[in-house]
Amino acid sequence: METTVSKVLISYDVSAKNPEVKAALLGLNYYDNFKLGAHAKIHHLPDTTLWHNTKSSGQAMSDMKKVCSDLKVTLEKALAVKADEFVGL
């Protein structure tokens, strides 16, 4: 049973239509970048990695599966993890 809701990071591979998959997830308030501090540099995540501020890992995986189903693409692999701390380069 999924109960922890906080920052979650999801990384995935899809069979096709990655721009559409990513756009759909961005539309669900996922982010493909982050910045630390008030005047910090913006850090862009790898192309198939996103994060959300208020979802559990289970909710993120459900969102991913639904988006892929709606777009009729195969979700080849995915990993969703709780991510309370970010460091970027």
Secondary structure, DSSP 8 states (H G I E B T S, - for coil): -----EEEEEEEEESS-HHHHHHHHHTTT-BSEEE-STT--EEE--TTEEEEEEE-HHHHHHHHHHHHHHHT--EEEEEEEE-------
